[in-house]
Amino acid sequence: MAEAFNDITLPGDKAERYAAVAEEIASVLAGEPNLTARMATVASMLAASFAHYFWTGFYVVDPAKGDELVVGPYQGTLGCLRIAFGRGVCGTAAATKTTQLVKDVHALENHIACDARSASEIVVPVFDAGGELIAVFDVDSTELAAFDAVDQAWLEKILGATFGQA
């Protein structure tokens, strides 16, 4: 599994931290099949690795509704309990199945403010091995423009490898 992360070559210390935590996540989760345990571990390990992470966690597709996310494992202050597809940054990521990188959440008309201290956000869709959307991974920061292409590339890579898209 370790070799799966060697093909990303991005500059800077942040990329090096992502590479290290990617290896740690893969090692800790080796052989663990439980989805909740995997999500809780990813959220915890990433939150502990980056100072610019304020809220870190998953919103899981509610199988009973199909077009709604329900809060899953996370680290941080109280999260929104449910988010409809298309609503806010998380709902947009779920509806479009694309990563949302938002430098200033206060500039978005449809932003959902679960915590007013959040200033920027990245949300990455999470797919299972069959390509079905199972969740979105949400990271908020109290800093404006805290996330960039380095965060996006590594989060997409880590989540893909962890949940079956690699």
N, C-alpha and C positions, 0 to 999 in steps of 0.2 A: 504494500500500500504506500510506503514511503516514496517510492519512485514516482507516483502519480503527481506529486507536487513539484517536481524538478523542472517542468517545462514552462513555468511562469517565471519570467525574468523582468522584474520591475525594480526600479532604483529605490534606494533609501532604506532607512532603519525600519519604517513601518512595514515594508514588504518582508524584511528579514524576520520581524516579529510574527507576521502572518505565517511565514514558512515554518517557523518553529512551532507555533501553536497548532498548525495543521498536522504536523507530525505527531504532536502530543495527543490531539483528538483522535487520530487514526489508531494510535497505540492503545489509548484508554478504551475505545469502543470496539476493538477487535473482538469478534465473537459475540457481541451483545445484540440480540435481535429486537429487543423491545423498543418501539418507536418513542414512547414517552421518555424512557431512560436516555435514549440517544439525543433527543431534543433538549432535555434538561442539562445534559453534559455539555453540549455545544454552547448553549446560552451561558452557562456558568464559566466555561473556560475562556470564551471570547470576551465576556464582560470583565473578567479578571486580568485580561492581557492588554487592554487598551484604555488609557486615561480619557480619551474623547468619547467613550461609550457611556451614555447616561442611562438609557433603558435598552435592554437587549432581550429579545425573546421571539416566540413563535405565536402566530395566530393560525389555528388549524381549521381546515375546511370542515364545516359541520355536515356530516353525511346525511343527516335528517333534512337539512335545508338545501344543500347543494350550492347555494349562491350566497352563503354567509360564512364568515370567519368567527371562531370563538377563541378566546384567549387560551393559550397553552403554556408550557413551561417558559418562565422568564425570570430575569434579574432586574430589579429596580422598583420604582414606585408603582402604585396601582395602575394597571393597564385597563383599557377599555374592555368590556366583557364580550361584546359582539360588534362586528363591523360588516355591513353589507358589501358585496362585490360592487365595485365602482365608486364607493364612498371613501374619501380620504386617500392617503398615500397607500395604505395597506390594501384597501379595497380596489384601488386602481391597479396595483401590482397583481392582485388575484384575477381581476377581470381581463387584463391585457396579457398576463403571464410573462411580463417583462420587468426587469429591475427598475425601480424608481429611485433616482438620486436627486434629492431636493436640498439645495443650498440654504434656502430660507423658507421654512414652513409657514411663516406668518404672511408670506406673499401669496400663498395658495388660498383660493376662495373656498375650496372644499376640504381644507385640512381639519382633522378631528383633533382637538387639543385635549388629550387625556391628562397631560401635565403641561401647564403653561410655560414651564421652564425650557421645554424642548425648542430648539432653534433650527436644527437641520436634521435630516433623516435619510436613511437608505433602507429600502425594502426589497428583498430578493425572493422571488417565487421558489418554492421547494417542490420538486417532482419526485415521484417514486420511480422504481426501475422500469415501470411500464409507461412512463411519461405523463402520468396523471398528476395534476396539482393536488398536493396534500396539505400544504401550508404556505405561509409566507414568513420570512425571517425579517424582523423589524429591529433596526438600531436607531435610536435617537441620541442626539448630542445637545448640550446646552450651548455649544459654540456654533456660530454661523459658518456655513461652508466647511464643516468638519470632515466630510466624506468626499472621496475623489475616485479616480479610476483604479487606484491601488486597492482601496477598500472593495470596490465593486468586483474586480477581477478575482481577488482572493476569497471573498465571501461566496461568489458563485462557484468557485473551484471546490472550496471546503464543503459547501452544502451539497453539491453534486456528488462528490465522493462519499459523503456520509450517508446520504439517503438514496443512493442507487442510480444516479444519472451518469456516473463516471464511465 
